[in-house]
Amino acid sequence: MPREYTYGPFQSRRLGLSLGIDILTKKKTCTYDCVYCEIGSTILLVPPTYEIKNPPSLHYRNEIKEMMRLFPNLDSITFGYNGEPTLNPYLGEFYRITSEESSEVKWNEKEPYISLFTNSSTVYLEEVRDRIKVFDYVLAKLDVASDDDFITTNRPHEKVPSINIIIESLSKLRSLMSQKKFDLQCLIYNSYRKDFNSNNNETNIINLGNAIKKIKPDAVQIYSIARIPSEYFVYSINDQQKKSIVKTLKEIVNNEAIEINYY
């Protein structure tokens, strides 16, 4: 069977054995053009209200059913990859079909999470929060907590709201998902350029700590660049830097219910 929607499965640092699902277009379509992006520059930089009207075809159900049958040991079925998946207004329909087919599978161990990666730029929209809240596991991006760092690091479309609105919206989404799994992902990186301020700066880490304290996720994942980034002048922080950031965040957040780890 030709594969139109799925890729992998692959071993993820944070999700275990993950089957990826791409419901976007073949061109990378996103609200951000992050300097560190590991799938390359954004081809189509769009506002958060942009819609990729790509409903699930009849082929989707058959494809996901076949992939689940072939890999009964999955840990996660993960929506993401080629841009921002919440730009597809049919996201809820994809979730419903995936959930229906998953419930019919005889899994080796427990049923995998149906997970969603989001860059968080669209969560200020109520209809998007309603689509997202049904997922078993949401991994929401928050690399920065000031507008200066936001513009430098994530290079958002001009219609993307301020980082403070995004933080408020993540807090609202979290409250809708109190019975689900909700993590923040923070990619921290360095820069070779003297004139370019990376998000690995003291002010940003302190601001992130205060944002985490407000949002109250289940966990925070501190990680860095693992593959070739979009821009040549950015590179990964090392494990010692990750440990130091985790220590600072734990001191600021001061909440043992929030797990903060590095990868």
Backbone as JSON, one array per atom type, in Angstrom:
{
  "sequence": "MPREYTYGPFQSRRLGLSLGIDILTKKKTCTYDCVYCEIGSTILLVPPTYEIKNPPSLHYRNEIKEMMRLFPNLDSITFGYNGEPTLNPYLGEFYRITSEESSEVKWNEKEPYISLFTNSSTVYLEEVRDRIKVFDYVLAKLDVASDDDFITTNRPHEKVPSINIIIESLSKLRSLMSQKKFDLQCLIYNSYRKDFNSNNNETNIINLGNAIKKIKPDAVQIYSIARIPSEYFVYSINDQQKKSIVKTLKEIVNNEAIEINYY",
  "N": [[0.85, -1.2, 0.0], [0.66, 2.19, -0.96], [2.13, 4.88, 0.85], [0.69, 7.68, 2.09], [0.21, 9.41, 4.21], [1.63, 8.61, 6.52], [4.8, 8.2, 8.26], [7.91, 6.65, 9.18], [7.69, 3.89, 11.53], [9.81, 5.5, 14.03], [12.46, 5.7, 16.44], [11.97, 7.84, 19.0], [13.47, 10.45, 20.92], [11.9, 11.4, 22.97], [9.38, 10.26, 22.82], [9.43, 7.52, 22.53], [8.83, 4.59, 20.53], [7.62, 5.85, 17.68], [5.03, 6.5, 15.4], [4.81, 8.59, 12.74], [2.54, 11.13, 11.59], [1.58, 13.03, 8.9], [-0.35, 15.68, 8.02], [-0.36, 17.79, 6.37], [0.77, 19.8, 3.59], [2.99, 18.96, 0.86], [4.9, 20.89, 0.76], [6.8, 22.65, 3.15], [4.84, 24.17, 5.46], [4.23, 26.72, 7.61], [3.8, 28.71, 10.59], [6.0, 29.74, 11.66], [9.52, 30.37, 11.08], [11.85, 28.98, 12.13], [15.18, 29.47, 13.33], [16.65, 27.25, 13.95], [15.45, 25.05, 12.78], [15.08, 21.64, 11.94], [14.09, 20.49, 9.67], [14.48, 22.17, 7.65], [14.23, 25.43, 5.96], [11.21, 27.39, 6.14], [8.92, 27.06, 3.59], [6.43, 28.1, 2.94], [5.41, 30.67, 4.68], [2.98, 31.4, 6.93], [0.0, 33.08, 8.27], [-1.49, 32.48, 11.56], [-4.2, 31.98, 11.2], [-4.46, 30.82, 8.78], [-5.62, 28.23, 6.63], [-5.13, 24.86, 5.89], [-6.8, 23.06, 3.87], [-7.25, 20.03, 3.97], [-8.81, 17.32, 4.04], [-9.24, 14.05, 5.63], [-8.7, 11.39, 3.43], [-10.37, 8.47, 2.01], [-8.37, 6.69, 1.91], [-6.82, 7.24, 4.13], [-7.85, 6.0, 6.5], [-7.5, 3.27, 5.85], [-4.73, 3.19, 5.54], [-3.71, 3.92, 8.09], [-4.76, 1.89, 9.62], [-3.45, -0.36, 8.55], [-0.75, 0.24, 9.18], [-0.82, 0.23, 11.97], [-1.4, -2.46, 12.37], [0.92, -3.63, 11.42], [2.79, -2.69, 13.23], [2.5, -3.4, 16.22], [3.61, -2.57, 18.56], [3.82, 0.1, 19.11], [4.56, 3.21, 20.77], [3.62, 5.74, 20.47], [1.4, 7.54, 18.33], [1.87, 10.01, 16.19], [1.09, 13.28, 15.41], [2.45, 15.66, 13.28], [5.42, 17.02, 11.92], [5.73, 18.24, 8.83], [5.57, 21.13, 9.14], [3.06, 23.16, 10.78], [0.66, 21.32, 12.34], [-1.87, 22.06, 13.31], [-2.89, 23.86, 11.55], [-4.47, 22.58, 9.79], [-7.84, 22.35, 9.43], [-9.25, 20.01, 9.67], [-8.16, 18.46, 11.61], [-9.35, 17.35, 13.95], [-11.02, 15.42, 12.84], [-9.17, 13.66, 11.73], [-8.04, 12.79, 14.11], [-10.23, 11.45, 15.27], [-10.69, 9.25, 13.52], [-8.25, 7.94, 13.77], [-8.29, 7.25, 16.49], [-10.51, 5.56, 16.58], [-9.63, 3.4, 14.99], [-7.38, 2.61, 16.42], [-8.47, 1.62, 18.76], [-9.37, -0.82, 17.97], [-7.24, -2.46, 17.68], [-5.07, -5.15, 18.65], [-2.91, -4.5, 20.83], [0.56, -4.96, 21.69], [1.39, -4.22, 24.26], [0.41, -1.59, 26.2], [-2.13, 0.6, 24.82], [-1.07, 2.91, 22.35], [-0.23, 6.4, 22.87], [-2.14, 8.97, 21.27], [-0.67, 11.5, 19.84], [0.26, 15.0, 19.67], [2.29, 17.35, 18.13], [2.75, 20.78, 18.53], [3.5, 24.13, 17.54], [2.51, 26.1, 19.07], [1.56, 28.54, 18.19], [-1.01, 28.9, 17.27], [-2.78, 28.5, 19.32], [-4.14, 30.49, 20.62], [-6.53, 30.76, 19.41], [-9.83, 29.87, 19.91], [-11.23, 27.8, 18.62], [-9.16, 26.21, 17.73], [-7.99, 25.34, 20.12], [-10.1, 23.73, 20.96], [-9.95, 21.67, 19.08], [-7.51, 20.57, 19.7], [-7.66, 19.67, 22.35], [-8.66, 17.08, 22.62], [-6.67, 15.24, 22.21], [-4.5, 12.62, 23.4], [-2.0, 13.25, 24.29], [-0.2, 16.15, 24.31], [2.41, 18.02, 22.97], [3.76, 20.96, 23.38], [5.36, 23.71, 21.92], [7.65, 25.97, 23.41], [10.03, 28.0, 23.22], [10.98, 30.41, 23.98], [10.43, 33.38, 26.0], [10.08, 36.06, 25.71], [9.34, 38.85, 23.6], [11.44, 39.84, 22.01], [13.33, 37.73, 21.94], [11.65, 35.87, 20.8], [11.15, 36.84, 18.18], [13.73, 36.71, 17.13], [14.48, 33.99, 17.4], [12.28, 32.2, 16.66], [11.2, 33.49, 14.47], [8.51, 34.45, 13.65], [5.47, 34.61, 11.61], [4.12, 37.8, 10.77], [1.53, 38.09, 11.69], [1.25, 36.44, 13.82], [0.44, 36.25, 17.26], [1.66, 38.08, 20.19], [4.28, 36.83, 22.37], [3.45, 36.77, 25.01], [0.66, 36.55, 24.82], [0.54, 34.03, 23.67], [1.59, 32.49, 25.76], [-0.4, 32.89, 27.73], [-2.48, 31.64, 26.37], [-1.58, 29.01, 26.19], [-1.76, 28.36, 28.86], [-4.55, 28.37, 29.15], [-5.2, 26.25, 27.43], [-3.93, 24.17, 28.76], [-5.54, 24.01, 31.06], [-7.82, 22.93, 29.96], [-7.0, 20.42, 29.49], [-6.61, 18.88, 31.75], [-6.87, 16.24, 32.5], [-5.39, 14.94, 30.67], [-2.2, 14.29, 29.02], [0.25, 16.75, 29.08], [2.88, 18.49, 27.86], [5.62, 20.84, 27.81], [7.9, 21.85, 25.32], [11.16, 22.92, 25.04], [13.46, 24.19, 23.02], [16.78, 24.89, 23.19], [19.55, 26.75, 22.11], [22.86, 27.56, 20.8], [24.83, 30.27, 19.34], [27.09, 30.99, 16.68], [27.54, 33.51, 15.77], [28.51, 36.78, 16.63], [26.83, 38.93, 16.54], [24.33, 37.95, 16.87], [21.87, 37.09, 19.04], [21.36, 34.25, 20.79], [18.78, 32.04, 22.13], [19.78, 31.03, 24.39], [20.24, 32.58, 26.8], [20.55, 34.39, 29.88], [18.34, 36.02, 30.65], [16.25, 35.05, 29.05], [16.01, 32.4, 29.98], [15.2, 32.79, 32.62], [12.76, 34.11, 32.15], [11.42, 32.03, 30.83], [11.21, 30.21, 32.93], [9.36, 31.54, 34.6], [7.17, 31.53, 32.89], [6.64, 28.78, 32.64], [5.93, 28.25, 35.26], [3.5, 29.56, 35.33], [1.95, 28.22, 33.35], [1.93, 25.54, 34.13], [2.59, 22.76, 33.19], [2.61, 19.13, 32.74], [5.17, 18.21, 32.35], [8.44, 19.45, 31.42], [10.48, 19.63, 28.63], [13.73, 19.96, 28.0], [15.83, 20.47, 25.37], [18.03, 20.19, 22.49], [19.57, 21.11, 19.33], [19.7, 18.42, 17.11], [20.07, 17.55, 14.56], [20.96, 18.71, 11.22], [20.68, 22.19, 11.24], [18.41, 24.83, 10.14], [19.73, 27.32, 9.78], [23.15, 28.13, 9.33], [24.64, 29.24, 11.41], [23.86, 28.49, 13.96], [24.02, 26.25, 16.75], [24.17, 23.24, 18.78], [23.53, 23.28, 22.32], [25.52, 21.98, 25.04], [25.52, 19.02, 27.19], [26.17, 19.79, 29.8], [25.37, 22.47, 29.84], [22.63, 22.09, 29.44], [21.96, 20.75, 31.84], [22.48, 22.82, 33.66], [20.53, 24.71, 32.9], [18.18, 23.27, 33.47], [18.46, 23.09, 36.26], [18.25, 25.82, 36.99], [15.65, 26.4, 36.09], [14.11, 24.65, 37.68], [14.52, 25.79, 40.18], [13.23, 28.26, 39.88], [10.58, 27.55, 39.14], [9.8, 25.84, 41.22], [8.15, 23.62, 41.93], [7.38, 20.47, 42.54], [5.64, 18.83, 41.25], [5.84, 19.35, 38.6], [7.68, 18.0, 36.18], [11.0, 18.43, 35.13], [13.17, 17.88, 32.63], [16.14, 17.04, 30.73], [17.2, 16.32, 27.35]],
  "CA": [[0.0, 0.0, 0.0], [1.44, 3.43, -0.95], [1.96, 5.66, 2.08], [0.38, 9.08, 1.79], [0.13, 10.19, 5.43], [2.47, 8.15, 7.63], [6.24, 8.01, 8.07], [8.44, 5.88, 10.3], [7.99, 4.47, 12.83], [11.19, 5.76, 14.4], [12.66, 5.82, 17.88], [12.03, 9.24, 19.39], [14.1, 10.72, 22.21], [10.93, 11.77, 24.0], [8.1, 9.56, 22.68], [9.59, 6.09, 22.3], [8.6, 4.2, 19.14], [6.58, 6.78, 17.23], [4.59, 6.53, 14.0], [4.48, 9.97, 12.4], [1.44, 11.41, 10.67], [1.68, 14.36, 8.3], [-1.65, 16.01, 7.4], [-0.18, 19.07, 5.7], [1.11, 19.68, 2.18], [4.37, 18.51, 0.65], [5.77, 22.04, 1.04], [6.76, 22.99, 4.56], [3.92, 25.3, 5.68], [4.31, 26.95, 9.04], [3.67, 30.09, 11.07], [7.36, 30.11, 12.09], [10.68, 29.98, 10.27], [12.83, 28.91, 13.22], [16.58, 29.43, 12.89], [17.24, 25.94, 14.23], [14.57, 23.98, 12.29], [15.82, 20.5, 11.4], [13.55, 20.05, 8.38], [14.8, 23.21, 6.67], [13.51, 26.7, 5.98], [9.78, 27.36, 5.83], [8.64, 27.44, 2.2], [5.24, 28.94, 2.96], [5.22, 31.27, 6.0], [1.57, 31.78, 6.89], [-0.57, 33.52, 9.54], [-2.11, 31.38, 12.31], [-5.58, 31.74, 10.74], [-4.38, 30.15, 7.48], [-6.16, 26.87, 6.71], [-4.76, 23.86, 4.89], [-8.03, 22.27, 3.83], [-6.85, 18.71, 3.49], [-9.53, 16.34, 4.86], [-8.76, 12.68, 5.47], [-9.29, 10.63, 2.32], [-10.69, 7.09, 2.37], [-7.09, 6.01, 2.03], [-6.22, 7.46, 5.45], [-8.27, 4.94, 7.43], [-6.84, 2.01, 5.47], [-3.29, 3.3, 5.77], [-3.41, 3.91, 9.52], [-5.11, 0.54, 10.09], [-2.38, -1.26, 8.13], [0.47, 0.56, 9.93], [-1.03, -0.26, 13.33], [-1.32, -3.92, 12.32], [2.32, -3.99, 11.22], [3.62, -2.25, 14.36], [1.64, -3.45, 17.41], [4.39, -2.19, 19.74], [4.01, 1.56, 19.09], [4.35, 4.0, 21.98], [2.9, 6.97, 20.13], [1.0, 7.88, 16.96], [2.22, 11.4, 16.43], [0.8, 14.27, 14.36], [3.46, 16.73, 13.24], [6.39, 16.94, 10.84], [6.07, 19.19, 7.76], [4.94, 22.41, 9.45], [2.21, 23.22, 11.97], [-0.51, 20.49, 12.03], [-3.16, 22.67, 13.68], [-3.38, 24.66, 10.43], [-5.46, 21.77, 9.08], [-9.08, 22.4, 10.22], [-9.78, 18.65, 9.8], [-7.35, 17.75, 12.6], [-10.23, 16.57, 14.81], [-11.51, 14.26, 12.09], [-8.04, 12.72, 11.69], [-7.93, 12.2, 15.45], [-11.35, 10.53, 15.48], [-10.44, 8.03, 12.75], [-7.09, 7.28, 14.39], [-8.74, 6.7, 17.76], [-11.4, 4.42, 16.28], [-8.83, 2.26, 14.51], [-6.49, 2.18, 17.5], [-9.25, 0.85, 19.75], [-9.63, -2.15, 17.41], [-5.97, -3.19, 17.54], [-4.58, -5.91, 19.79], [-1.56, -3.97, 21.06], [1.44, -5.84, 22.48], [1.3, -3.8, 25.66], [-0.7, -0.63, 26.31], [-2.49, 1.35, 23.61], [-0.19, 4.08, 22.25], [-0.79, 7.74, 22.88], [-2.3, 9.74, 20.03], [0.04, 12.7, 20.27], [0.3, 16.15, 18.77], [3.28, 18.42, 18.26], [2.3, 22.09, 18.05], [4.44, 25.21, 17.86], [1.76, 26.95, 20.02], [1.21, 29.84, 17.61], [-2.44, 28.96, 16.93], [-3.62, 28.1, 20.46], [-4.96, 31.62, 21.08], [-7.83, 30.61, 18.75], [-10.65, 28.94, 20.69], [-11.57, 26.61, 17.83], [-7.97, 25.37, 17.68], [-7.91, 24.68, 21.43], [-11.12, 22.68, 20.98], [-9.45, 20.55, 18.29], [-6.33, 19.99, 20.34], [-7.89, 19.15, 23.71], [-9.06, 15.67, 22.61], [-5.5, 14.38, 22.08], [-4.02, 11.99, 24.63], [-0.71, 13.81, 24.68], [0.17, 17.34, 23.54], [3.75, 18.56, 23.2], [3.64, 22.34, 22.9], [6.65, 24.4, 21.87], [7.86, 27.29, 24.02], [11.49, 28.17, 23.27], [11.31, 31.77, 24.43], [9.35, 34.0, 26.77], [10.06, 37.51, 25.49], [9.12, 39.09, 22.17], [12.73, 40.0, 21.32], [13.86, 36.39, 21.67], [10.68, 35.22, 19.91], [11.4, 37.29, 16.8], [15.06, 36.24, 16.72], [14.59, 32.53, 17.38], [11.21, 31.53, 15.92], [10.92, 34.27, 13.26], [7.09, 34.18, 13.34], [4.71, 35.45, 10.68], [3.77, 39.06, 11.43], [0.19, 38.01, 12.29], [1.3, 35.62, 15.04], [0.33, 37.14, 18.42], [2.85, 38.22, 21.04], [4.6, 35.64, 23.17], [2.63, 36.8, 26.24], [-0.66, 35.99, 24.47], [0.75, 32.59, 23.48], [1.74, 31.9, 27.1], [-1.75, 32.89, 28.31], [-3.29, 30.65, 25.64], [-1.12, 27.68, 26.63], [-2.34, 28.16, 30.19], [-5.96, 28.02, 28.92], [-5.22, 24.9, 26.87], [-3.57, 23.25, 29.84], [-6.7, 23.83, 31.94], [-8.77, 22.07, 29.24], [-6.41, 19.09, 29.35], [-6.14, 18.48, 33.08], [-6.88, 14.78, 32.59], [-4.55, 14.42, 29.58], [-0.76, 14.55, 29.2], [0.56, 18.04, 28.46], [4.28, 18.87, 28.1], [6.24, 21.93, 27.06], [9.2, 21.55, 24.72], [11.97, 24.13, 24.92], [14.73, 23.95, 22.34], [17.75, 25.94, 23.51], [20.67, 26.6, 21.19], [23.9, 28.59, 20.81], [25.09, 30.9, 18.05], [28.48, 31.35, 16.36], [27.61, 34.92, 15.38], [28.58, 37.73, 17.74], [25.73, 39.9, 16.42], [23.06, 37.23, 16.94], [21.64, 36.66, 20.42], [20.59, 33.01, 20.84], [17.85, 32.0, 23.27], [20.53, 30.55, 25.55], [20.69, 33.75, 27.56], [20.01, 34.34, 31.25], [17.02, 36.64, 30.72], [15.25, 34.15, 28.46], [15.81, 31.24, 30.85], [14.38, 33.26, 33.76], [11.4, 34.33, 31.63], [10.83, 30.72, 30.59], [10.85, 29.66, 34.23], [8.12, 32.18, 35.04], [6.08, 31.06, 32.0], [6.35, 27.4, 33.05], [5.23, 28.36, 36.55], [2.13, 29.99, 35.04], [1.24, 27.23, 32.53], [1.82, 24.3, 34.94], [2.51, 21.52, 32.39], [3.04, 17.92, 33.43], [6.62, 18.12, 32.26], [9.15, 20.35, 30.51], [11.55, 18.92, 27.95], [14.81, 20.82, 27.52], [16.61, 19.73, 24.39], [18.75, 21.09, 21.59], [19.66, 20.7, 17.93], [20.25, 17.06, 16.95], [20.35, 17.34, 13.14], [21.43, 19.94, 10.56], [19.67, 23.24, 11.41], [18.08, 25.68, 9.0], [20.76, 28.34, 9.65], [24.5, 27.6, 9.59], [25.31, 29.89, 12.54], [23.37, 28.03, 15.24], [24.49, 24.91, 17.08], [23.59, 22.67, 19.99], [24.14, 23.41, 23.64], [26.0, 20.68, 25.51], [24.78, 18.45, 28.31], [26.41, 20.59, 31.0], [24.49, 23.64, 29.73], [21.26, 21.61, 29.66], [21.82, 20.52, 33.28], [22.43, 24.12, 34.33], [19.22, 25.29, 32.6], [17.2, 22.51, 34.25], [18.62, 23.5, 37.66], [17.69, 27.18, 37.12], [14.19, 26.32, 35.92], [13.54, 24.01, 38.86], [14.55, 26.77, 41.28], [12.21, 29.28, 39.62], [9.25, 26.93, 39.13], [9.61, 25.43, 42.62], [6.95, 22.79, 41.96], [7.82, 19.11, 42.27], [4.65, 18.17, 40.37], [6.25, 19.62, 37.22], [8.94, 17.33, 35.9], [11.83, 19.16, 34.18], [14.25, 17.0, 32.22], [16.83, 17.39, 29.47], [17.36, 15.2, 26.41]],
  "C": [[0.89, 1.25, 0.0], [1.12, 4.26, 0.29], [1.81, 7.14, 1.74], [0.51, 9.97, 3.03], [1.18, 9.85, 6.49], [3.94, 8.1, 7.25], [6.79, 7.34, 9.33], [7.76, 4.5, 10.32], [9.49, 4.62, 13.08], [11.27, 5.88, 15.92], [12.87, 7.28, 18.22], [12.68, 9.38, 20.76], [13.06, 10.89, 23.32], [9.64, 10.95, 23.96], [8.23, 8.05, 22.59], [9.39, 5.76, 20.83], [7.37, 4.94, 18.62], [6.31, 6.63, 15.74], [4.14, 7.95, 13.7], [3.33, 10.07, 11.43], [1.54, 12.86, 10.21], [0.38, 14.66, 7.56], [-1.59, 17.36, 6.67], [0.1, 18.85, 4.21], [2.55, 19.2, 2.06], [5.37, 19.65, 0.84], [5.66, 22.38, 2.51], [5.97, 24.29, 4.75], [3.83, 25.52, 7.17], [4.11, 28.43, 9.34], [5.02, 30.63, 11.56], [8.36, 29.73, 11.01], [11.88, 29.93, 11.21], [14.26, 28.78, 12.69], [17.17, 28.04, 13.02], [16.5, 24.78, 13.55], [15.36, 22.89, 11.57], [15.19, 19.9, 10.16], [13.68, 21.15, 7.33], [13.94, 24.45, 6.8], [12.05, 26.52, 5.62], [9.58, 27.86, 4.4], [7.46, 28.4, 2.15], [5.02, 29.41, 4.4], [3.83, 31.9, 6.04], [1.11, 32.31, 8.25], [-1.26, 32.37, 10.25], [-3.54, 31.06, 11.9], [-5.62, 31.05, 9.37], [-4.89, 28.72, 7.63], [-5.66, 26.02, 5.55], [-5.93, 22.87, 4.83], [-7.78, 20.93, 3.15], [-7.54, 17.66, 4.36], [-8.98, 14.94, 4.68], [-9.48, 11.99, 4.31], [-9.66, 9.24, 2.84], [-9.41, 6.29, 2.6], [-6.51, 6.14, 3.44], [-6.58, 6.33, 6.42], [-7.56, 3.62, 7.12], [-5.35, 2.04, 5.78], [-2.96, 3.2, 7.26], [-3.71, 2.53, 10.11], [-3.98, -0.44, 9.77], [-1.1, -1.02, 8.93], [0.35, 0.1, 11.38], [-0.91, -1.78, 13.38], [0.13, -4.37, 12.22], [3.2, -3.69, 12.43], [2.79, -2.22, 15.64], [2.36, -3.07, 18.71], [4.64, -0.68, 19.8], [3.78, 2.16, 20.48], [3.51, 5.23, 21.7], [2.56, 6.99, 18.65], [0.96, 9.4, 16.95], [1.95, 12.29, 15.23], [1.84, 15.38, 14.43], [4.16, 16.74, 11.9], [6.47, 18.17, 9.94], [5.42, 20.56, 7.95], [4.08, 22.3, 10.68], [0.88, 22.49, 11.72], [-1.85, 21.12, 12.37], [-3.69, 23.61, 12.6], [-4.41, 23.9, 9.6], [-6.75, 21.73, 9.92], [-9.73, 21.03, 10.41], [-8.99, 17.81, 10.82], [-8.2, 16.86, 13.5], [-10.76, 15.32, 14.14], [-10.4, 13.2, 11.97], [-7.89, 12.02, 13.04], [-9.02, 11.13, 15.64], [-11.1, 9.2, 14.77], [-9.3, 7.23, 13.38], [-7.5, 6.59, 15.68], [-9.63, 5.47, 17.54], [-10.6, 3.2, 15.87], [-7.91, 1.72, 15.6], [-7.22, 1.29, 18.51], [-9.54, -0.57, 19.28], [-8.39, -3.04, 17.36], [-5.66, -3.96, 18.82], [-3.11, -5.5, 20.0], [-0.75, -4.92, 21.93], [1.38, -5.51, 23.97], [0.13, -2.82, 25.77], [-0.95, 0.06, 24.97], [-1.61, 2.59, 23.52], [-0.95, 5.39, 22.43], [-1.08, 8.19, 21.45], [-1.83, 11.14, 20.39], [0.03, 13.78, 19.21], [1.46, 17.06, 19.12], [2.64, 19.71, 17.76], [3.34, 23.14, 18.41], [3.79, 26.29, 18.74], [1.27, 28.27, 19.44], [-0.29, 30.01, 17.36], [-3.35, 28.76, 18.15], [-4.4, 29.27, 21.06], [-6.35, 31.57, 20.46], [-8.63, 29.52, 19.47], [-10.95, 27.67, 19.92], [-10.37, 25.66, 17.71], [-7.79, 24.64, 19.01], [-8.91, 23.54, 21.53], [-10.69, 21.46, 20.17], [-8.33, 19.81, 19.02], [-6.68, 19.21, 21.6], [-8.26, 17.67, 23.76], [-7.85, 14.73, 22.58], [-5.07, 13.82, 23.43], [-2.81, 12.72, 25.19], [-0.4, 14.98, 23.74], [1.56, 17.79, 23.97], [3.79, 19.93, 22.55], [4.99, 23.04, 22.99], [6.6, 25.73, 22.62], [9.37, 27.45, 24.23], [11.9, 29.47, 23.94], [10.15, 32.32, 25.24], [9.46, 35.52, 26.76], [9.93, 37.73, 23.99], [10.42, 39.26, 21.4], [13.31, 38.64, 20.96], [12.95, 35.63, 20.7], [10.97, 35.56, 18.45], [12.72, 36.74, 16.28], [15.09, 34.73, 16.49], [13.55, 31.87, 16.47], [10.81, 32.22, 14.63], [9.47, 34.07, 12.8], [6.55, 35.07, 12.23], [4.23, 36.68, 11.45], [2.4, 39.02, 12.11], [0.15, 37.09, 13.53], [1.25, 36.56, 16.24], [1.62, 37.17, 19.24], [3.07, 36.97, 21.87], [3.79, 35.63, 24.47], [1.24, 36.24, 25.99], [-0.54, 34.48, 24.28], [0.87, 31.89, 24.84], [0.38, 31.82, 27.81], [-2.61, 31.8, 27.68], [-2.87, 29.23, 25.99], [-1.66, 27.35, 28.01], [-3.81, 27.75, 30.08], [-6.07, 26.59, 28.39], [-4.91, 23.87, 27.93], [-4.77, 22.97, 30.76], [-7.76, 22.94, 31.29], [-8.29, 20.62, 29.19], [-5.92, 18.55, 30.69], [-6.08, 16.98, 33.27], [-6.03, 14.13, 31.48], [-3.08, 14.74, 29.88], [-0.38, 15.8, 28.41], [1.98, 18.45, 28.85], [4.65, 20.11, 27.29], [7.59, 21.45, 26.54], [9.96, 22.85, 24.51], [13.29, 23.77, 24.26], [15.63, 25.16, 22.58], [19.0, 25.69, 22.68], [21.69, 27.72, 21.41], [24.05, 29.19, 19.42], [26.59, 31.2, 17.9], [28.63, 32.85, 16.12], [27.58, 35.83, 16.59], [27.39, 38.68, 17.74], [24.36, 39.23, 16.51], [22.9, 36.65, 18.34], [20.77, 35.4, 20.42], [19.65, 33.04, 22.04], [18.51, 31.4, 24.51], [21.14, 31.76, 26.27], [19.93, 33.79, 28.89], [18.59, 34.9, 31.34], [15.95, 35.71, 30.18], [14.97, 32.96, 29.37], [14.96, 31.62, 32.06], [12.94, 33.47, 33.32], [10.68, 33.01, 31.35], [10.39, 30.08, 31.9], [9.54, 30.23, 34.74], [6.93, 31.76, 34.19], [5.67, 29.64, 32.38], [5.54, 27.39, 34.34], [3.77, 28.72, 36.33], [1.33, 28.89, 34.33], [0.98, 25.94, 33.3], [1.65, 23.04, 34.08], [2.83, 20.31, 33.27], [4.56, 17.85, 33.48], [7.15, 19.17, 31.29], [10.33, 19.57, 29.94], [12.55, 19.93, 27.41], [15.66, 19.99, 26.57], [17.29, 20.71, 23.45], [18.8, 20.5, 20.19], [20.33, 19.33, 17.84], [20.58, 16.74, 15.5], [20.74, 18.69, 12.52], [20.35, 21.01, 10.67], [19.47, 24.07, 10.14], [19.17, 26.72, 8.73], [22.12, 27.8, 10.1], [25.11, 28.1, 10.89], [24.77, 29.47, 13.91], [23.83, 26.6, 15.48], [24.0, 24.51, 18.47], [24.3, 23.12, 21.25], [24.58, 22.02, 24.1], [25.24, 20.22, 26.75], [24.98, 19.25, 29.6], [25.52, 21.83, 31.01], [23.03, 23.24, 29.96], [21.0, 21.4, 31.15], [21.67, 21.82, 34.05], [21.07, 24.79, 34.12], [18.13, 24.59, 33.41], [17.25, 22.94, 35.71], [17.99, 24.87, 37.9], [16.17, 27.14, 37.05], [13.53, 25.71, 37.14], [13.49, 24.98, 40.05], [13.46, 27.82, 41.11], [10.81, 28.7, 39.76], [8.86, 26.45, 40.52], [8.31, 24.63, 42.79], [7.33, 21.38, 41.57], [6.85, 18.32, 41.39], [4.99, 18.37, 38.89], [7.62, 19.01, 37.0], [9.73, 18.13, 34.86], [13.06, 18.32, 33.89], [14.96, 17.56, 30.99], [17.07, 16.13, 28.67], [18.55, 15.46, 25.5]]
}
